[in-house]
Amino acid sequence: MDLLTHALIGAGAGAATQRPADMRLGALAGAVAALVVDLDYFIGSAQDPLLQIEFHRHFSHSLLFIPIGAALAALLLWPLLGRRLGARRLYLATLAGYATHSMVDVCTSYGVHLFWPFTDQRVALDLISVIDPVFTVAITIPLILALSRRQRRGLAMMLVSAIAYLGFAAWQQQQATAVATQVAADRGHEPENLLLRPSFGNTLLWRSTYRHQDRWYIDAVRPGVLAEPAVARGAIVTAFDRDRHLPDIPADSRIGRDIRRLERLADGYLVWWSRERLSATGRLGDIRFSSVPTGGRPMWGLEFNPTQPDAAPAWFVDRTLTPSMRQRFLRQLMGRGMQPVVVREPRSSPEAGEPGRP
C-alpha cells in the first residue's frame, strides 16, 4: 500500500492504544511505526537487481518480526515521545501501528512474507490496488474526526469503513472471477492459473490473467455493480518457456540462476520479449502487472543479452501510459465500449449423481 495510507492506518491504531488526552501522540507513534516497516525497500545492490525485489516485504513484514520492529520504532521515537508516554504506552502505540502494515499489504497484489521464517511463500489477497484513493479517503475522514475531538468513536468508524470497503472488494473479486471464468469458457478454454487483480486505484475494473496451453490471455473485467457484467478482451501473449525461448543459456550461469529466481518471485507468470531488431537484449517480464488492465507489456522484469549468460542483468520498469491508453482505461472504468457477458451457472456432472445437460 502507499505510504500515506499506511501512515493513516498506523495512526489510527496507535491512537486507539492511548487515553483521549494522548491520542494524538499515540497517532504519531503509530504512524511512524507503520512507515518503519518499509525500510526494507532500501536493501539492494547495483550488481544484483533482484535483491531488492526479494527483500522488500520480506522479514520486516512477517508476524514474527512485529514485536521486534515495534521495539525498534519505539527506540527511534523515545527522545521525542518517551517522557510524555512512558515506555509501556509508547511500545503499545508502535506495536499497534507496526502490526497494521503487514495486514494492509496482504490485501494488495504483491504479497508479503507473513509467515517467515517458517515458509517463504508470499501471502496476497489481491483485493485492492497499492494506491486506492477511495479507501484512503474512507479512513481519513473518521481519523480526522477522532483526533480533532479526541474521541474513540471516530476510530471505530475508521475500522468499520476499512472493513466495509475490503468486504466490498472481496465481493467484487468473487464476481469478477465468475465473469472471467465465463469469458474463458466462451473461448472454449479451461483456464489455468486464473488470477483476478484490481486495476489501478479502484475495485470496479479488474485485470484477468489466465493461461491456456502456451499463451496468457489478458482481459479487463467489470463485474455488474452499476451495470451488467462486461469484458474488454485484451492481449494474448506467448508464455515463457525456457527450452523454447532461451535454450542456449546454461542453468548454472548468472542469467540462468536469475531466471529461476524471477520465476519464483513471479509465480511463473512470465513472458519473453525479444528485441533482436533493435539490439541483442531481451526482456523477461512479470505478466501479472501492466500499465493498463488489457496490456500485454510487463511493467517490470529482467533485461539482458542472452549471448552473455554470465553478465549481470538490468532491472527494467515500463510504466508507459500514452494518452490513448489512459482514455481507453477510463472508458473501461466507466463500462463503456465493453462487451456484455452473461454469466451462466456451471452444470453439474451426471457422473456425480446430479442432473446434467439435457
MARKE-524479 format. One record per residue (C-alpha): residue number from 1; x, z, y. Coordinates in Angstrom, 2 decimals. Layout:
! residues N
PT   k       X       Z       Y
PT NUM       X       Z       Y
...
! end
This chain:
! residues 358
PT   k       X       Z       Y
PT   1    0.00    0.00    0.00
PT   2    1.13   -0.45    3.59
PT   3    2.95    2.43    5.26
PT   4    0.20    3.15    7.80
PT   5   -2.42    3.70    5.11
PT   6   -0.04    5.84    3.09
PT   7    0.65    8.00    6.13
PT   8   -3.05    8.41    6.90
PT   9   -3.97    9.43    3.35
PT  10   -0.98   11.74    3.16
PT  11   -2.02   13.28    6.49
PT  12   -5.50   13.98    5.17
PT  13   -4.14   15.59    2.01
PT  14   -1.64   17.70    3.94
PT  15   -4.29   18.86    6.39
PT  16   -6.55   19.93    3.53
PT  17   -3.95   22.49    2.38
PT  18   -3.93   24.37    5.71
PT  19   -6.24   26.66    7.60
PT  20   -8.12   24.99   10.50
PT  21   -5.65   26.16   13.16
PT  22   -2.73   24.48   11.36
PT  23   -4.46   21.35   10.08
PT  24   -2.55   19.07   12.45
PT  25    0.80   20.49   11.38
PT  26   -0.22   20.05    7.75
PT  27   -1.25   16.48    8.51
PT  28    2.18   15.76    9.97
PT  29    3.92   17.22    6.92
PT  30    1.66   15.30    4.51
PT  31    2.16   12.01    6.35
PT  32    5.95   12.31    6.35
PT  33    5.99   13.26    2.66
PT  34    3.83   10.26    1.80
PT  35    6.33    7.97    3.54
PT  36    9.40    9.57    1.95
PT  37    8.30    8.20   -1.42
PT  38    9.13    4.64   -0.37
PT  39   12.76    5.39    0.41
PT  40   13.47    3.84   -2.98
PT  41   12.92    0.49   -1.24
PT  42   16.46    0.76    0.13
PT  43   18.05    0.87   -3.33
PT  44   19.56   -2.57   -3.71
PT  45   22.62   -4.75   -4.00
PT  46   23.55   -8.04   -2.39
PT  47   25.14   -9.09   -5.70
PT  48   22.06   -8.17   -7.76
PT  49   18.78   -9.27   -6.12
PT  50   16.67   -7.85   -8.96
PT  51   17.96   -4.31   -8.49
PT  52   15.71   -3.61   -5.51
PT  53   12.69   -5.06   -7.34
PT  54   13.40   -2.89  -10.38
PT  55   13.79    0.38   -8.49
PT  56   11.06    0.06   -5.87
PT  57    8.03    2.06   -7.05
PT  58   10.17    3.48   -9.84
PT  59   11.26    7.12  -10.42
PT  60   10.24    8.30   -6.94
PT  61    6.64    7.28   -7.74
PT  62    6.42    9.00  -11.12
PT  63    4.24   12.04  -11.75
PT  64    7.24   13.99  -12.98
PT  65    9.14   13.44   -9.71
PT  66    6.31   14.54   -7.37
PT  67    7.34   18.25   -7.17
PT  68   10.97   17.25   -6.59
PT  69   10.14   14.67   -3.95
PT  70    7.83   17.12   -2.20
PT  71   10.64   19.70   -2.09
PT  72   12.99   17.14   -0.54
PT  73   10.36   16.28    2.08
PT  74    9.86   19.98    2.84
PT  75   13.61   20.45    3.34
PT  76   13.62   17.48    5.70
PT  77   10.77   18.97    7.74
PT  78   11.97   22.59    7.65
PT  79   13.77   22.52   11.04
PT  80   10.59   21.24   12.70
PT  81    7.80   23.00   10.83
PT  82    9.40   25.73    8.73
PT  83    8.88   28.65   11.11
PT  84    5.34   27.63   12.01
PT  85    4.02   27.06    8.49
PT  86    6.36   29.03    6.29
PT  87    7.97   27.80    3.10
PT  88    4.91   28.06    0.84
PT  89    2.41   26.32    3.11
PT  90    4.91   23.66    4.15
PT  91    5.58   22.86    0.50
PT  92    1.87   22.71   -0.28
PT  93    1.39   20.17    2.50
PT  94    4.29   17.98    1.39
PT  95    3.25   18.28   -2.25
PT  96   -0.27   17.07   -1.45
PT  97    0.97   14.27    0.78
PT  98    3.65   13.11   -1.63
PT  99    1.21   13.05   -4.56
PT 100   -1.21   10.71   -2.78
PT 101    1.35    7.92   -2.52
PT 102    1.52    7.01   -6.20
PT 103   -2.23    7.42   -6.66
PT 104   -2.88    4.85   -3.93
PT 105   -0.17    2.45   -5.13
PT 106   -1.68    2.49   -8.62
PT 107   -4.81    0.91   -7.11
PT 108   -2.83   -2.10   -5.84
PT 109   -1.37   -5.04   -7.74
PT 110    2.36   -4.41   -8.08
PT 111    2.06   -1.19  -10.03
PT 112    4.19    1.95  -10.27
PT 113    6.26    3.69  -12.96
PT 114    3.73    6.51  -13.07
PT 115    4.82    7.96  -16.42
PT 116    8.61    7.51  -16.09
PT 117   10.82    8.54  -17.91
PT 118    8.52    8.57  -20.95
PT 119    7.70    4.88  -20.53
PT 120    8.99    2.06  -18.35
PT 121    5.57    0.40  -18.14
PT 122    4.14   -0.13  -14.66
PT 123    0.58    1.03  -14.05
PT 124   -1.56   -1.18  -11.80
PT 125   -5.35   -1.25  -11.47
PT 126   -5.42   -4.37   -9.22
PT 127   -8.33   -3.01   -7.18
PT 128   -7.20   -3.53   -3.58
PT 129   -4.67   -5.57   -1.67
PT 130   -1.49   -3.93   -0.41
PT 131   -2.97   -4.42    3.06
PT 132   -6.72   -3.85    3.32
PT 133   -7.97   -3.27    6.88
PT 134  -11.45   -2.21    5.77
PT 135  -10.06    0.52    3.52
PT 136   -7.70    1.69    6.28
PT 137  -10.48    1.91    8.87
PT 138  -12.78    3.67    6.39
PT 139  -10.32    6.54    6.02
PT 140   -9.03    6.58    9.61
PT 141  -12.30    7.38   11.36
PT 142  -13.15   10.57    9.40
PT 143   -9.50   11.67    9.57
PT 144   -9.51   11.44   13.36
PT 145  -12.74   13.42   13.50
PT 146  -11.33   16.07   11.17
PT 147   -8.10   16.57   13.11
PT 148   -9.66   16.39   16.56
PT 149  -12.26   19.04   15.69
PT 150  -10.15   20.92   13.13
PT 151  -12.97   20.70   10.60
PT 152  -12.66   20.17    6.87
PT 153  -15.94   18.28    6.81
PT 154  -14.13   15.22    8.15
PT 155  -11.58   15.43    5.32
PT 156  -14.39   15.49    2.78
PT 157  -15.89   12.42    4.45
PT 158  -12.49   10.74    4.23
PT 159  -12.27   11.43    0.50
PT 160  -15.80   10.17   -0.10
PT 161  -15.11    6.99    1.89
PT 162  -11.94    6.28   -0.10
PT 163  -13.63    6.85   -3.47
PT 164  -16.66    4.78   -2.49
PT 165  -14.51    1.84   -1.40
PT 166  -12.38    1.95   -4.54
PT 167  -15.54    2.16   -6.64
PT 168  -16.90   -0.92   -4.90
PT 169  -13.59   -2.70   -5.51
PT 170  -13.74   -1.81   -9.22
PT 171  -17.28   -3.19   -9.44
PT 172  -16.18   -6.36   -7.65
PT 173  -13.29   -6.77  -10.06
PT 174  -15.65   -6.48  -13.01
PT 175  -17.97   -9.11  -11.53
PT 176  -15.05  -11.39  -10.66
PT 177  -13.76  -11.13  -14.24
PT 178  -17.15  -12.25  -15.56
PT 179  -17.13  -15.25  -13.21
PT 180  -13.55  -16.19  -14.13
PT 181  -14.33  -15.92  -17.84
PT 182  -17.31  -18.23  -17.36
PT 183  -15.19  -20.75  -15.44
PT 184  -12.69  -20.80  -18.30
PT 185  -15.50  -21.24  -20.83
PT 186  -16.90  -24.16  -18.82
PT 187  -13.48  -25.81  -19.19
PT 188  -13.58  -25.21  -22.94
PT 189  -10.82  -22.60  -22.72
PT 190  -10.35  -19.23  -24.32
PT 191   -8.27  -17.64  -21.56
PT 192   -5.12  -15.72  -22.39
PT 193   -3.58  -13.14  -20.06
PT 194   -6.58  -13.31  -17.72
PT 195   -5.73  -11.46  -14.52
PT 196   -8.01  -10.80  -11.53
PT 197   -6.48   -9.57   -8.29
PT 198   -7.97   -9.26   -4.80
PT 199   -6.77  -11.77   -2.26
PT 200   -5.01  -10.61    0.88
PT 201   -6.83   -7.99    2.93
PT 202  -10.22   -7.94    1.20
PT 203  -12.18   -7.32   -2.00
PT 204  -14.60  -10.24   -1.63
PT 205  -12.33  -13.10   -2.76
PT 206  -10.26  -12.74   -5.92
PT 207   -7.38  -14.69   -7.43
PT 208   -7.93  -15.56  -11.08
PT 209   -4.92  -16.43  -13.23
PT 210   -5.05  -17.19  -16.92
PT 211   -3.09  -19.16  -19.48
PT 212   -4.40  -21.83  -21.80
PT 213   -1.85  -23.40  -24.11
PT 214    1.19  -24.20  -21.93
PT 215   -0.44  -24.04  -18.49
PT 216   -1.51  -21.46  -15.93
PT 217   -4.94  -22.04  -14.39
PT 218   -5.46  -20.53  -10.95
PT 219   -8.82  -20.21   -9.17
PT 220  -10.34  -18.41   -6.21
PT 221  -13.35  -16.43   -7.43
PT 222  -16.06  -14.94   -5.26
PT 223  -18.44  -12.52   -7.02
PT 224  -22.08  -12.59   -6.00
PT 225  -22.39   -9.79   -3.45
PT 226  -23.52  -11.59   -0.32
PT 227  -24.12  -14.93   -2.05
PT 228  -24.25  -16.50   -5.51
PT 229  -21.07  -16.31   -7.66
PT 230  -18.76  -19.19   -6.81
PT 231  -15.33  -20.61   -7.57
PT 232  -12.77  -22.80   -5.84
PT 233  -10.67  -24.44   -8.53
PT 234   -7.01  -24.20   -7.73
PT 235   -3.62  -25.15   -9.07
PT 236   -2.75  -25.90  -12.68
PT 237    0.91  -25.12  -13.31
PT 238    3.06  -25.51  -16.41
PT 239    4.06  -22.12  -17.78
PT 240    7.76  -21.33  -18.03
PT 241    9.29  -21.93  -21.42
PT 242   12.98  -21.16  -21.67
PT 243   13.68  -23.57  -24.51
PT 244   11.88  -26.35  -22.66
PT 245   12.96  -25.82  -19.07
PT 246   16.38  -24.15  -19.34
PT 247   17.69  -24.83  -22.84
PT 248   21.35  -25.00  -21.81
PT 249   21.60  -21.54  -20.26
PT 250   23.32  -19.13  -22.68
PT 251   21.32  -16.00  -23.44
PT 252   24.33  -13.76  -22.68
PT 253   25.15  -15.41  -19.34
PT 254   24.40  -13.82  -15.94
PT 255   21.38  -16.09  -15.39
PT 256   20.24  -15.62  -18.99
PT 257   20.14  -11.84  -18.58
PT 258   18.40  -12.07  -15.20
PT 259   15.74  -14.35  -16.67
PT 260   14.92  -11.68  -19.24
PT 261   14.77   -9.04  -16.51
PT 262   12.41  -11.14  -14.40
PT 263   10.24  -11.93  -17.43
PT 264    9.81   -8.20  -17.96
PT 265    9.11   -7.48  -14.29
PT 266    6.58  -10.33  -14.07
PT 267    4.95   -9.55  -17.43
PT 268    5.67  -13.14  -18.48
PT 269    3.70  -14.77  -15.62
PT 270    6.49  -17.20  -14.74
PT 271    6.78  -20.83  -13.67
PT 272    9.84  -23.00  -13.16
PT 273   10.17  -25.19  -10.07
PT 274   12.96  -27.74  -10.31
PT 275   14.39  -29.14   -7.08
PT 276   16.60  -31.84   -8.55
PT 277   15.76  -34.39   -5.86
PT 278   16.85  -32.07   -3.08
PT 279   19.58  -30.06   -4.76
PT 280   20.72  -28.78   -8.13
PT 281   18.92  -25.45   -7.71
PT 282   15.53  -24.44   -9.08
PT 283   13.15  -21.54   -8.69
PT 284   11.82  -19.21  -11.37
PT 285    8.84  -17.51   -9.78
PT 286    6.09  -14.97  -10.45
PT 287    2.83  -16.95  -10.51
PT 288    0.71  -13.80  -10.04
PT 289    1.46  -13.83   -6.31
PT 290    0.95  -16.71   -3.88
PT 291    0.14  -17.11   -0.19
PT 292   -3.44  -18.23   -0.90
PT 293   -5.78  -17.46   -3.84
PT 294   -5.71  -21.03   -5.19
PT 295   -2.00  -21.59   -4.64
PT 296    0.38  -22.62   -7.38
PT 297    3.61  -21.89   -5.49
PT 298    5.00  -18.45   -6.37
PT 299    5.57  -16.12   -3.47
PT 300    8.86  -14.83   -4.82
PT 301   11.38  -15.04   -7.65
PT 302   14.91  -16.13   -8.51
PT 303   16.63  -19.24   -7.19
PT 304   19.72  -20.52   -8.98
PT 305   21.66  -23.52  -10.23
PT 306   21.14  -24.00  -14.00
PT 307   24.55  -25.67  -14.27
PT 308   26.21  -22.43  -13.09
PT 309   24.84  -19.83  -15.52
PT 310   27.33  -17.13  -14.58
PT 311   26.83  -17.34  -10.81
PT 312   24.70  -14.71   -9.05
PT 313   21.15  -15.93   -8.34
PT 314   19.40  -15.57   -4.98
PT 315   16.03  -13.96   -4.35
PT 316   13.57  -16.27   -2.61
PT 317   10.43  -15.32   -0.71
PT 318    7.92  -18.04    0.15
PT 319    5.10  -16.87    2.42
PT 320    4.33  -20.34    3.76
PT 321    0.86  -20.34    5.32
PT 322    0.03  -23.53    7.18
PT 323   -3.00  -23.79    9.49
PT 324   -4.85  -25.84    6.86
PT 325   -4.10  -23.22    4.18
PT 326   -5.31  -20.44    6.46
PT 327   -8.50  -22.34    7.27
PT 328   -9.19  -23.01    3.59
PT 329   -8.68  -19.34    2.78
PT 330  -11.12  -18.25    5.50
PT 331  -13.73  -20.74    4.29
PT 332  -13.42  -19.43    0.75
PT 333  -13.63  -15.86    2.01
PT 334  -16.95  -16.75    3.65
PT 335  -18.10  -18.52    0.47
PT 336  -18.07  -21.99    1.98
PT 337  -17.01  -25.13    0.14
PT 338  -17.03  -23.39   -3.24
PT 339  -18.81  -24.39   -6.44
PT 340  -21.59  -22.10   -7.70
PT 341  -21.09  -20.53  -11.12
PT 342  -23.85  -19.49  -13.50
PT 343  -22.59  -16.52  -15.47
PT 344  -24.16  -16.57  -18.93
PT 345  -24.29  -13.62  -21.29
PT 346  -21.98  -14.11  -24.31
PT 347  -23.85  -14.83  -27.52
PT 348  -23.31  -12.58  -30.49
PT 349  -21.69  -13.85  -33.67
PT 350  -24.03  -14.46  -36.64
PT 351  -21.33  -13.09  -38.96
PT 352  -21.64   -9.73  -37.23
PT 353  -25.29   -9.48  -38.22
PT 354  -26.54  -10.23  -34.72
PT 355  -28.72  -13.08  -33.52
PT 356  -26.58  -16.15  -32.98
PT 357  -27.05  -19.54  -31.43
PT 358  -30.40  -21.04  -32.47
! end
